[in-house]
Amino acid sequence: MGNALLHGVPLGREFCVRLDMDGSLVRLEVRDSGEGRPEVRTSGADEETGRGLLLVEALADDCGVTEHVVGKSVWLHFKLKPELEGAG
């Protein structure tokens, strides 16, 4: 969400966060109307930003970007452990 706020929302436009659950799959999606595509980068030890996508790749079971006519959606999939299915 931080990238959507900092880089993906031109003045006067909004962003959208969506969370869906389907069986054992949780999908988190952030859509913005900005140009560009997010990229993982390396941050120095003293930098306070730039690690979000690195963390996403490490924690999510799958992730990607869907391009739209205006903007893009960055999505993440998390697979629930069988004992957690239906716990919500």
C-alpha positions as CSV (number, residue, x, y, z in Angstrom):
1,M,0.0,0.0,0.0
2,G,2.9,2.3,0.7
3,N,4.0,2.2,-2.9
4,A,0.5,3.0,-4.2
5,L,0.4,6.1,-1.9
6,L,3.9,7.3,-2.7
7,H,4.2,6.5,-6.4
8,G,0.9,5.3,-7.8
9,V,-1.7,7.9,-7.1
10,P,-1.5,11.0,-9.2
11,L,-3.1,14.1,-7.6
12,G,-6.9,13.8,-7.6
13,R,-7.0,10.0,-7.9
14,E,-7.5,7.3,-5.4
15,F,-6.3,3.7,-4.8
16,C,-8.2,0.6,-3.8
17,V,-7.3,-2.3,-1.5
18,R,-9.2,-5.6,-1.8
19,L,-9.0,-8.7,0.3
20,D,-10.7,-11.9,-0.8
21,M,-10.7,-15.4,0.7
22,D,-11.6,-18.5,-1.4
23,G,-11.2,-21.8,0.5
24,S,-7.5,-22.0,1.4
25,L,-6.4,-19.0,-0.6
26,V,-6.3,-15.4,0.6
27,R,-5.8,-12.7,-2.1
28,L,-4.6,-9.2,-1.3
29,E,-4.8,-6.7,-4.1
30,V,-3.8,-3.0,-4.3
31,R,-4.9,-1.1,-7.4
32,D,-3.7,2.4,-8.3
33,S,-3.9,4.6,-11.3
34,G,-0.3,5.5,-11.6
35,E,2.2,4.6,-14.3
36,G,5.2,2.4,-13.9
37,R,5.6,-1.1,-12.5
38,P,6.9,-1.9,-9.0
39,E,10.3,-3.5,-8.9
40,V,12.2,-5.1,-6.1
41,R,15.3,-3.2,-5.2
42,T,18.2,-3.5,-2.8
43,S,18.3,-1.0,0.1
44,G,21.3,-0.1,2.2
45,A,21.4,-0.9,5.9
46,D,20.8,2.8,6.8
47,E,17.8,3.4,4.4
48,E,14.4,3.5,5.9
49,T,12.4,2.5,2.8
50,G,12.7,0.1,-0.2
51,R,12.1,-3.3,1.4
52,G,8.4,-3.8,1.0
53,L,8.5,-5.8,-2.3
54,L,11.4,-7.9,-1.0
55,L,9.2,-8.8,2.1
56,V,6.2,-9.5,-0.2
57,E,8.3,-11.9,-2.2
58,A,9.5,-13.6,0.9
59,L,6.1,-13.9,2.7
60,A,3.6,-14.5,-0.1
61,D,3.1,-17.8,-1.8
62,D,2.6,-16.0,-5.1
63,C,2.6,-12.4,-6.3
64,G,2.4,-10.4,-9.5
65,V,1.2,-7.3,-11.3
66,T,-1.8,-7.0,-13.6
67,E,-1.7,-4.1,-16.0
68,H,-4.9,-2.1,-16.7
69,V,-5.8,0.6,-19.3
70,V,-5.1,3.1,-16.5
71,G,-2.8,1.9,-13.7
72,K,-2.1,-1.6,-12.4
73,S,-3.0,-4.0,-9.6
74,V,-0.3,-5.6,-7.4
75,W,-1.6,-8.8,-6.0
76,L,-0.4,-11.4,-3.4
77,H,-1.7,-14.9,-2.6
78,F,-1.3,-16.6,0.7
79,K,-2.2,-20.2,1.1
80,L,-3.8,-21.1,4.5
81,K,-2.7,-24.2,6.4
82,P,-5.4,-26.8,6.3
83,E,-6.1,-26.4,10.0
84,L,-6.9,-22.7,9.5
85,E,-9.4,-23.1,6.6
86,G,-12.8,-22.0,7.7
87,A,-11.5,-20.5,10.9
88,G,-12.9,-17.0,10.0
